[in-house]
Amino acid sequence: MSKEAGPHQLGKSHETAVEALTVLTRQICKLLTARLLDSRLAEKLVKQLRKKADAISKPGYSQRSQLLELTDAFNSVDAALRAHNADLLVTAHAALRTSESASD
């Protein structure tokens, strides 16, 4: 007997893993939007979650609807990261202008 489990044996655990990844990704997005999480840390966490998602998104292991929800969660966190980084850039630019005008 083979010790490797097939899709029919691991289906439930992979479905749970996909759901967990989706929840974690959405929580990271919420924390980032509320400015309770640094964008660099969020990027590192999302990178690890994507690696896990790639490992379990093989055909037959997860339902398509769950994978679509996970993709949507990753898209949301990507948008939040871009917005957060843009805000940081605007803030830094404003601080630079303020310091330049103060030194004149």
Secondary structure, 3 states (H helix, E strand, C coil): CCCCCCHHHHHHHHHHHHHHHHHHHHHHHHHHHCCCCCHHHHHHHHHHHHHHHHHHCCCCCCCHHHHHHHHHHHHHHHHHHHHHHHHHHHHHHHHHHHHHHHHC
